[in-house]
Protein backbone atom coordinates (compact mmCIF):
# COMPACT_ATOMS: atom_id res chain seq x y z
CA UNK A 1 0.00 0.00 0.00
CA UNK A 2 1.49 3.40 0.87
CA UNK A 3 3.30 4.04 4.12
CA UNK A 4 6.22 1.72 4.86
CA UNK A 5 6.75 2.09 8.60
CA UNK A 6 4.62 -0.39 10.57
CA UNK A 7 4.36 1.93 13.58
CA UNK A 8 3.18 4.77 11.30
CA UNK A 9 0.53 2.48 9.80
CA UNK A 10 -0.61 1.52 13.31
CA UNK A 11 -0.76 5.18 14.39
CA UNK A 12 -2.80 6.13 11.32
CA UNK A 13 -5.05 3.12 11.90
CA UNK A 14 -5.61 4.16 15.51
CA UNK A 15 -6.59 7.68 14.39
CA UNK A 16 -8.93 6.27 11.74
CA UNK A 17 -10.59 4.02 14.30
CA UNK A 18 -10.95 6.80 16.88
CA UNK A 19 -12.39 9.24 14.33
CA UNK A 20 -14.82 6.62 13.00
CA UNK A 21 -16.06 5.78 16.49
CA UNK A 22 -16.38 9.48 17.34
CA UNK A 23 -18.82 9.75 14.43
CA UNK A 24 -20.76 6.76 15.76
CA UNK A 25 -20.03 4.68 12.68
CA UNK A 26 -19.12 1.03 12.46
CA UNK A 27 -16.51 -0.20 10.00
CA UNK A 28 -19.19 -1.14 7.49
CA UNK A 29 -20.55 2.42 7.49
CA UNK A 30 -17.11 3.98 7.03
CA UNK A 31 -16.42 1.46 4.27
CA UNK A 32 -19.68 2.41 2.55
CA UNK A 33 -18.78 6.10 2.67
CA UNK A 34 -15.26 5.38 1.42
CA UNK A 35 -16.20 2.82 -1.23
CA UNK A 36 -14.21 0.14 0.59
CA UNK A 37 -15.09 -3.19 2.17
CA UNK A 38 -15.39 -3.31 5.96
CA UNK A 39 -12.58 -5.90 5.95
CA UNK A 40 -10.30 -3.31 4.30
CA UNK A 41 -11.25 -0.75 6.95
CA UNK A 42 -10.48 -3.32 9.65
CA UNK A 43 -7.02 -4.01 8.21
CA UNK A 44 -6.29 -0.29 7.97
CA UNK A 45 -7.43 0.36 11.54
CA UNK A 46 -5.32 -2.50 12.89
CA UNK A 47 -2.30 -1.20 10.99
CA UNK A 48 -1.82 -4.51 9.22
CA UNK A 49 -1.92 -2.58 5.93
CA UNK A 50 -1.13 1.05 5.37
CA UNK A 51 -3.32 3.41 3.38
CA UNK A 52 -2.26 4.41 -0.12
CA UNK A 53 -1.41 8.05 -0.57
CA UNK A 54 -4.27 8.50 -3.03
CA UNK A 55 -6.89 7.41 -0.47
CA UNK A 56 -5.80 9.71 2.38
CA UNK A 57 -7.54 12.81 0.99
CA UNK A 58 -10.81 10.88 0.78
CA UNK A 59 -10.43 9.68 4.40
CA UNK A 60 -9.75 13.22 5.53
CA UNK A 61 -12.82 14.48 3.68
CA UNK A 62 -15.12 11.76 5.01
CA UNK A 63 -13.82 12.01 8.59
CA UNK A 64 -13.58 15.81 8.61
CA UNK A 65 -9.88 16.15 9.43
CA UNK A 66 -6.79 17.15 7.49
CA UNK A 67 -4.52 14.62 5.83
CA UNK A 68 -1.79 16.11 8.04
CA UNK A 69 -3.77 15.00 11.06
CA UNK A 70 -4.22 11.48 9.70
CA UNK A 71 -0.50 11.18 9.00
CA UNK A 72 0.98 12.91 12.05
CA UNK A 73 -1.75 13.40 14.64
CA UNK A 74 -1.25 17.17 14.30
CA UNK A 75 -3.12 19.70 12.23
CA UNK A 76 -1.34 21.75 9.60
CA UNK A 77 0.90 24.35 11.21
CA UNK A 78 0.51 22.89 14.70
CA UNK A 79 3.82 22.72 16.44
CA UNK A 80 5.16 19.42 17.56
CA UNK A 81 4.98 18.95 21.31
CA UNK A 82 8.13 18.46 23.31
CA UNK A 83 7.40 15.56 25.64
CA UNK A 84 10.73 15.65 27.49
CA UNK A 85 9.20 17.31 30.55
CA UNK A 86 6.21 14.99 30.64
CA UNK A 87 8.54 12.01 30.37
CA UNK A 88 10.37 13.16 33.52
CA UNK A 89 7.34 13.79 35.72
CA UNK A 90 7.31 10.31 37.24
CA UNK A 91 10.96 10.61 38.28
CA UNK A 92 10.42 14.15 39.59
CA UNK A 93 7.54 12.96 41.76
CA UNK A 94 10.00 10.71 43.62
CA UNK A 95 12.10 13.69 44.76
CA UNK A 96 11.86 14.62 48.43
CA UNK A 97 9.14 17.19 49.09
CA UNK A 98 11.52 20.13 49.73
CA UNK A 99 13.20 19.55 46.36
CA UNK A 100 9.82 19.24 44.62
CA UNK A 101 8.74 22.54 46.21
CA UNK A 102 11.92 24.27 45.00
CA UNK A 103 11.43 22.82 41.54
CA UNK A 104 7.84 24.06 41.40
CA UNK A 105 8.89 27.53 42.56
CA UNK A 106 11.61 27.60 39.90
CA UNK A 107 9.24 26.46 37.14
CA UNK A 108 6.61 29.02 38.19
CA UNK A 109 9.24 31.78 38.12
CA UNK A 110 10.51 30.64 34.72
CA UNK A 111 7.01 30.60 33.21
CA UNK A 112 6.20 34.01 34.74
CA UNK A 113 9.44 35.51 33.39
CA UNK A 114 8.78 34.07 29.95
CA UNK A 115 5.23 35.49 29.93
CA UNK A 116 6.52 38.91 31.00
CA UNK A 117 9.14 38.86 28.26
CA UNK A 118 6.58 37.89 25.61
CA UNK A 119 4.27 40.66 26.88
CA UNK A 120 7.11 43.19 26.73
CA UNK A 121 8.09 42.10 23.22
CA UNK A 122 4.54 42.61 21.92
CA UNK A 123 4.23 46.08 23.47
CA UNK A 124 7.63 47.51 22.55
CA UNK A 125 8.27 47.78 18.83
CA UNK A 126 11.60 46.43 17.80
CA UNK A 127 14.09 49.15 17.14
CA UNK A 128 16.39 48.97 14.20
CA UNK A 129 20.00 49.32 14.96
CA UNK A 130 21.25 52.62 13.77
CA UNK A 131 24.59 52.75 12.17
CA UNK A 132 26.45 55.79 13.38
CA UNK A 133 26.74 58.51 10.81
CA UNK A 134 30.26 59.62 10.02
CA UNK A 135 31.46 62.43 12.26
CA UNK A 136 32.85 65.52 10.58
CA UNK A 137 36.55 66.05 11.28
C-alpha positions as a printed Julia matrix, in Angstrom:
137×3 Matrix{Float64}:
   0.0    0.0    0.0
   1.49   3.4    0.87
   3.3    4.04   4.12
   6.22   1.72   4.86
   6.75   2.09   8.6
   4.62  -0.39  10.57
   4.36   1.93  13.58
   3.18   4.77  11.3
   0.53   2.48   9.8
  -0.61   1.52  13.31
  -0.76   5.18  14.39
  -2.8    6.13  11.32
  -5.05   3.12  11.9
  -5.61   4.16  15.51
  -6.59   7.68  14.39
  -8.93   6.27  11.74
 -10.59   4.02  14.3
 -10.95   6.8   16.88
 -12.39   9.24  14.33
 -14.82   6.62  13.0
 -16.06   5.78  16.49
 -16.38   9.48  17.34
 -18.82   9.75  14.43
 -20.76   6.76  15.76
 -20.03   4.68  12.68
 -19.12   1.03  12.46
 -16.51  -0.2   10.0
 -19.19  -1.14   7.49
 -20.55   2.42   7.49
 -17.11   3.98   7.03
 -16.42   1.46   4.27
 -19.68   2.41   2.55
 -18.78   6.1    2.67
 -15.26   5.38   1.42
 -16.2    2.82  -1.23
 -14.21   0.14   0.59
 -15.09  -3.19   2.17
 -15.39  -3.31   5.96
 -12.58  -5.9    5.95
 -10.3   -3.31   4.3
 -11.25  -0.75   6.95
 -10.48  -3.32   9.65
  -7.02  -4.01   8.21
  -6.29  -0.29   7.97
  -7.43   0.36  11.54
  -5.32  -2.5   12.89
  -2.3   -1.2   10.99
  -1.82  -4.51   9.22
  -1.92  -2.58   5.93
  -1.13   1.05   5.37
  -3.32   3.41   3.38
  -2.26   4.41  -0.12
  -1.41   8.05  -0.57
  -4.27   8.5   -3.03
  -6.89   7.41  -0.47
  -5.8    9.71   2.38
  -7.54  12.81   0.99
 -10.81  10.88   0.78
 -10.43   9.68   4.4
  -9.75  13.22   5.53
 -12.82  14.48   3.68
 -15.12  11.76   5.01
 -13.82  12.01   8.59
 -13.58  15.81   8.61
  -9.88  16.15   9.43
  -6.79  17.15   7.49
  -4.52  14.62   5.83
  -1.79  16.11   8.04
  -3.77  15.0   11.06
  -4.22  11.48   9.7
  -0.5   11.18   9.0
   0.98  12.91  12.05
  -1.75  13.4   14.64
  -1.25  17.17  14.3
  -3.12  19.7   12.23
  -1.34  21.75   9.6
   0.9   24.35  11.21
   0.51  22.89  14.7
   3.82  22.72  16.44
   5.16  19.42  17.56
   4.98  18.95  21.31
   8.13  18.46  23.31
   7.4   15.56  25.64
  10.73  15.65  27.49
   9.2   17.31  30.55
   6.21  14.99  30.64
   8.54  12.01  30.37
  10.37  13.16  33.52
   7.34  13.79  35.72
   7.31  10.31  37.24
  10.96  10.61  38.28
  10.42  14.15  39.59
   7.54  12.96  41.76
  10.0   10.71  43.62
  12.1   13.69  44.76
  11.86  14.62  48.43
   9.14  17.19  49.09
  11.52  20.13  49.73
  13.2   19.55  46.36
   9.82  19.24  44.62
   8.74  22.54  46.21
  11.92  24.27  45.0
  11.43  22.82  41.54
   7.84  24.06  41.4
   8.89  27.53  42.56
  11.61  27.6   39.9
   9.24  26.46  37.14
   6.61  29.02  38.19
   9.24  31.78  38.12
  10.51  30.64  34.72
   7.01  30.6   33.21
   6.2   34.01  34.74
   9.44  35.51  33.39
   8.78  34.07  29.95
   5.23  35.49  29.93
   6.52  38.91  31.0
   9.14  38.86  28.26
   6.58  37.89  25.61
   4.27  40.66  26.88
   7.11  43.19  26.73
   8.09  42.1   23.22
   4.54  42.61  21.92
   4.23  46.08  23.47
   7.63  47.51  22.55
   8.27  47.78  18.83
  11.6   46.43  17.8
  14.09  49.15  17.14
  16.39  48.97  14.2
  20.0   49.32  14.96
  21.25  52.62  13.77
  24.59  52.75  12.17
  26.45  55.79  13.38
  26.74  58.51  10.81
  30.26  59.62  10.02
  31.46  62.43  12.26
  32.85  65.52  10.58
  36.55  66.05  11.28
